[in-house]
Every structure is written in C-alpha cells, then in structure tokens.
Amino acid sequence: MQSAEKGAILIVDDEEGIRAVLQAILGTIDFKTFEAADARSAVQILSTHKDSIVGCMLDMNLEDSFGEDLYDKLRAISPDLSVFAMSGIFGEEIKERLGSREVAGLIPKPFSAGELIATVQAGLEKQS
C-alpha cells in the first residue's frame, strides 16, 4: 500500500527502462511516481500535481533539454521541490552545469537499489 503522506516523486528520464526501474525501486519504499520522458511532459505533470510531488529524479542529459534548464523551470513551479540529479557521468562538466543550484542528491548511473533508496531518503530528510 502506498503512503499518501510521503508524497510523490516525478521521474524525468528519456529512457523507458530507467523510468521503469526507478518506479519499481521507489515503489518498494511506498512512493507514488509520475513519469516524464521529456521536459515538456515534466513541466505539465508538475504543474498539475505540484501539491503532491515532493521530489524529482532528473536526468541531466535529456534529448530535448539540458537538465539544468529543466531544473530551473521545475523549481519555478515548485520552489521547495527536492531535485535529485542523475547522470552516467558526474564529472566537472555536470558540476559546472549545476552551478549553485541546490540538489537533494546526486545519483550516478548505473545505480543500485540500496544506494538509490539511501540517497532519496537522506535527500528528502535534508530538504524538509
């Protein structure tokens, strides 16, 4: 049974397989999820469900948008949104692109279920 008290997580990744894995893992800790394959869908979903979405798993390298640009749009809609940046490469480029943007956690791909759960729980706790 999913807990309404925890809120929901928006998963933004252009890879369907990644979204499915994240949905399955987050479901094990009772998070409802919304999925978006592109920036436009992510903005629409958050606009509609901003009262229930507490966090966002954001791929930094979407096909239609840089993650940092979408970060800015999402935080404009929901200023308290906890954003978790995901990338296959967390080098200096990603850190420079994020700049002073506050992220709740960095999630390298590939990730293990345990690492993901620990990062999400710690990040949401830190943001509340």
Summary of the structure (lengths in Angstrom):
residues: 128
radius of gyration: 13.1
end to end distance: 23.1
largest distance: 40.5
contacts: 395
relative contact order: 0.17
helix: 45%
strand: 23%
